[in-house]
Structure formats: structure tokens, C-alpha cells
Amino acid sequence: MSRGKATIHDRNAEREKDIHLILLSQPVDVMVLRNISRLKGGFLSSKLRRKVWPKLLGVNRYKISDYRTFVTAFKDEQQVSVDIDRSLWNYDVTRQWSDANRDQRRKALSDIIIGILCKSPNMHYYQGFHDLISVFLIVLDD
């Protein structure tokens, strides 16, 4: 059994090394990253996801617009508010957050969601959208 674990560990270490090499290449081979994302375990850790996801999304982390500038009056704001009030409890990392930290993250989550939907009027809010955006908020962390 320990031999199997060592093999898995070796494969994961090799995958991590491959991901770092891909991220260093110019241009970054997004198709290879997409293929890796489909493997069991995907990008292995939030630390790697923080580096890879912006590349997959075509986002320059150093030229990001402030999402709060897109926030305007929004027709589904009440539903977003209700959903966000119940959010950020179900992940291991969020259970350890203080109430003040959770409230701060919920405010950011609300601003991000409303900013996205105000900037993209062809999109519509649906229940559970906040859960999807929460994953990005937690993993990207900054």
C-alpha cells in the first residue's frame, strides 16, 4: 500500500513540475492546462490553481479592473443578498473564519457578483451562482 502512495506522490510531484514549466513557457499552452484540469485531482492544490486559473481565463492578474466600479442598481440584488447571507460556511477553510472576516468576504462576494452581472447584462443571476463565485474568491484569495 505504501508503494502505491509513493507512486501517486511521484506522479503528483511530476504533474506539479510540468504545470510550473507550462506556466513559464511563452505563450502558455492553455490546451495542455485544460487537459491537466481534467485529470483526477486537476491542479492538485489551491496554490497551483491561483497561478493556473488566470491563465485559463485569459486574465492578467496585474491589470484587473476593480469590479466595484461596475456595481449599479441591480434588479436581483435582494435575491443575491439573501443567498450571500447564507454563504461561506460549507468549505473547510471558511469554517475557521471569524465573523468579521466572513462578513468582509461576503461583501466582496456581493460586489463581485453584482459587478459581473451589471457589466454583462446578458447574464442573469440564478440561485447557486454565489457558490460558483465563492470558489474563485476562496481559491484566488486576493
N, C-alpha and C positions, 0 to 999 in steps of 0.2 A: 504494500500500500504506500509506503513512503517513497518507493521508486516512482510510482505514478504521480505523486505530488511534486517530486523533483522535476519530472518531465513537464508537468503543467507549468511549474515555476520557470523552467528554462524557456518554454515556448512563450510565456508572457514576457519574460525579460527580452527575448528576441523581438517580439512584436513591439515592445516599447522602444527598443533601439531603432527598429525600422520606422516607426512613427516619427521619431526625432529626426532621422535622416531625411524623410519625406518633407518635413516642415522646414528643413534647412535648404532644400532644393529650390531653384527659381526657374520657372514658376512652380509652385506647389502642385503636385499631381492630385487634384481633387478626386478623380475617379478612383485612384488607389485608396485614398482615405475613405471614400464611400464603401468600397469593398471591405475594408477593415472594419467599418462600422457594423457590417452585417455578420461578422464573426461572433461566436459566443464570447461574451464579455466585452465586446466592442472595443472601446478605447481604454478599458481597464481601470481608469481612475478619474476622479474629477480634476485632478491636477493636469492630466493629459487632455481631458475634454476642454478645459479652459483655453488650451493652445489650439486645439483642432477645430472646434465648433466655429470660431470666427472665420477660419479659412473655408470651411464648408459652406458657410452662409455668405461668403464674399464681403465680409465686414473688416474694415481696417480699424482695429481697436484704438488707434491713435487719432482717428478722425471721426469719432462718433458724435452725432448730433445729440444735444440734450433733449431727451424725449419730453421733458416737461414743457418745452416751447410749443408742442403740438396740442397740449391739453386745452380744450374748449368745452363749452356746454355740450352735453352728450345725452342722447335720448335714453340709453340703457344704463345710465350712471347709477340708478338705485339698485338694479339687479347686480351690477358689478360690486357695489358696496356690500350688499348682503352676502354675496359669495366670498368676498375677501375677508369679511369679518369672521368667517368660519375657517379661513385658510391658515396654512403654515403650521400645522400641528402634526401632520401624518408622516413626516420624514424623520429619520433618526437624528439628524443634525438639528432640526428645528425644535425638537422636544427639549433640548438643552438651552434654548434661547431664553433670555429674560423677557418679561412682558414688554419692557421698553424697546428692546431690540426687535421683538416680533412686531410691535406697533410701527416702528420705523420701516421695517421691511414691507409691511402691509401697505404703508403709504407709497413706498416706491413701486410696489406691485400695481397698485391702483393707477398711479401716474403712468406707468409703462403701458398698461392695458388701454387706458383711455387715450394716451398719446398715439398708440398704434392704430386704434380704431378711428380716431379723429383724422389722422394723416391718411388713412386708407379707407375712405367712406364706402368703398365696395365691399369691405369686410363687415361682418356682423358678429356681435357678441353671442355666445352660447354658453350655457351652464357647463362648467368644466374647463373653459378657456383659461381661467385663472390657474388651474392646476398645471396646465401646459407651460404657461409663462413662469410659474413658480419654479419649475425645474431649471429654467435658464437663470433665474435670479439666484437660486441656491448654488448652482454649479459655477457660474461665472463670478459670483460673489462680489464683484466690484462694479 
